[in-house]
Amino acid sequence: MRKLSLLLAAAAVGVVLASSPGRAQPEETPESLPDFPGREETFGYCIGCHSMKVVGRQGMDRPRWDETLTWMTEKHNMPPPDAEMRKVLLDYLAQAFPPAAPAQGGGFVVPFAPQQ
């Protein structure tokens, strides 16, 4: 019974937050991301845990993206991609969100991301 109460309370909070004025966010889709090979796969892998806006603001080089994928699997239980999928993800991330020009948001870095 306690679990059900907690679930209902969490659902109520979610409904309130989702319906709050000024909080409406446009739905993210793969098409809202830069159009490079691997866009759909990357979207599918990342969106389950966080907004793609978080990803787009990082602007990292390929080795740093690689470290971040490892960190996400080790520290945040992201399902580890197999070698082929990892290459698809890294190819996309390095091309779509390079270090010189973060694609969205002006260079914000997530505070819990691995540091250089």
C-alpha positions in Angstrom: 0.0 0.0 0.0 2.9 2.4 0.8 4.4 1.8 -2.6 1.1 2.6 -4.3 0.8 5.9 -2.3 4.4 6.9 -3.3 3.6 6.1 -6.9 0.4 8.2 -6.8 2.2 11.1 -5.1 5.0 11.0 -7.7 2.4 10.9 -10.5 0.5 13.9 -9.0 3.7 15.9 -8.8 4.5 15.1 -12.5 1.0 16.2 -13.6 1.3 19.5 -11.7 4.7 20.2 -13.1 3.7 19.3 -16.6 0.6 21.5 -16.4 2.3 24.5 -14.8 2.0 27.7 -16.9 5.3 28.6 -18.6 6.7 25.1 -18.2 5.4 23.8 -21.6 8.4 22.6 -23.6 8.3 21.6 -27.2 8.5 17.9 -27.7 12.0 16.8 -28.7 12.3 14.7 -31.8 15.2 13.3 -33.7 14.5 15.9 -36.4 15.2 18.7 -33.9 18.9 17.6 -33.9 21.6 18.2 -36.5 21.1 15.9 -39.5 24.0 13.5 -39.6 24.1 9.7 -39.8 23.3 8.2 -36.4 20.9 10.9 -35.4 18.0 8.6 -34.6 20.1 6.0 -32.8 21.7 8.8 -30.6 18.4 10.3 -29.9 17.0 6.9 -28.8 20.0 6.2 -26.6 20.1 9.6 -24.8 16.5 10.8 -24.5 15.5 8.1 -22.1 17.5 9.8 -19.3 17.8 13.4 -20.2 16.9 16.1 -22.7 18.9 16.3 -25.9 19.5 20.0 -25.1 21.8 18.7 -22.4 23.7 16.7 -25.0 23.8 19.6 -27.5 25.3 22.0 -25.0 28.4 19.9 -24.2 30.5 20.4 -27.3 33.2 17.8 -26.8 35.7 16.1 -29.0 35.5 12.4 -29.8 37.7 11.2 -27.0 35.8 13.2 -24.5 32.5 11.9 -25.8 33.9 8.4 -25.5 34.9 9.0 -21.9 31.4 10.4 -21.3 29.7 7.2 -22.7 31.9 5.1 -20.4 31.1 7.3 -17.4 27.3 7.2 -18.2 27.4 3.4 -18.3 29.5 3.0 -15.1 27.9 5.7 -13.0 24.4 6.1 -14.3 23.5 2.6 -15.5 23.2 3.6 -19.2 22.9 0.3 -21.1 26.4 -0.2 -22.6 26.3 0.0 -26.4 27.9 -2.8 -28.3 31.0 -1.8 -30.4 29.1 -1.0 -33.5 26.5 1.1 -31.7 29.2 2.9 -29.8 30.9 3.9 -33.0 27.5 5.2 -34.4 27.0 7.2 -31.3 30.5 8.6 -31.2 30.5 9.4 -34.9 27.2 11.3 -34.5 28.1 13.2 -31.3 31.6 14.2 -32.5 30.1 15.5 -35.8 26.9 17.1 -34.4 28.3 18.6 -31.2 32.0 19.4 -31.7 34.1 21.3 -29.1 34.5 24.5 -31.1 30.8 25.2 -31.5 28.3 23.6 -29.2 25.1 23.3 -31.2 22.7 24.5 -28.5 22.8 26.7 -25.5 26.1 28.5 -25.7 28.5 26.1 -24.1 26.9 25.1 -20.8 28.6 22.1 -19.3 26.7 19.7 -17.1 28.2 19.8 -13.6 28.2 16.0 -13.2 30.0 15.3 -16.5 33.5 13.9 -16.5 36.1 16.7 -16.2 39.1 17.1 -18.5 
